[in-house]
Amino acid sequence: DAGVIQSPRHEVTEMGQEVTLRCKPISGHNSLFWYRQTMMRGLELLIYFNNNVPIDDSGMPEDRFSAKMPNASFSTLKIQPSEPRDSAVYFCASSTRGLGGETQYFGPGTRLLVL
Amino acid sequence: AQSVTQLDSQVPVFEEAPVELRCNYSSSVSVYLFWYVQYPNQGLQLLLKYLSGSTLVKGINGFEAEFNKSQTSFHLRKPSVHISDTAEYFCAQVRRSASKIIFGSGTRLSIRP
């Protein structure tokens, strides 16, 4: 299996621009997670989906952030407008069934720099 | 609120020496506990997890961890480390029947030859 695929791997953009991060989970996994990793705040869960439905988006920092999962094999995380404090590594992960005791499989991450 | 405390931000050890990475969790209810490893410029990978049953959990790459409910700890150990173990290690907890996973701040393990 190819594992979790994220694109792009690196993104440099200017403040105010829209940024879209993409994720393809492992085939057959029903849950998908978006994380943000920064030096200051560590690893934070932003949102997660079960069967394409958002279950908990309480980690989404503000309305500039939105996430969608139109089908079982694709999800996007969008930031509009982007700000320098959004600079971070964004990870997507998937699991067979939600949180609880399930193992999450992480993608390689998207390193975002907002100038 | 839930929290996971990793007591050491950095742990330097010599190759082939034993290592212990400390983790304390905060939940008063039953939890699932995890250790993940992150190699440079990569995503996280599961080392091991505690769901229930035996308090000693064995994982990949020779790592093991012991669940201690009375001390609310889940320390990670390896009897003999290798250069390839150089990475950042994250402890995480999920409360049963909860929708949150909380990660610790990470411990950077550096191996000296």
Interface residues (C-beta under 8 A of the other chain):
Chain A: V4 F33 G42 L43 E44 L45 Y48 I55 D56 F91 A93 L99 G100 G101 T103 Q104 F106 G107 P108 G109
Chain B: Y32 N41 Q42 G43 L44 Q45 L46 K49 L51 F90 V94 R96 A98 S99 K100 I101 F103 G104 S105 G106
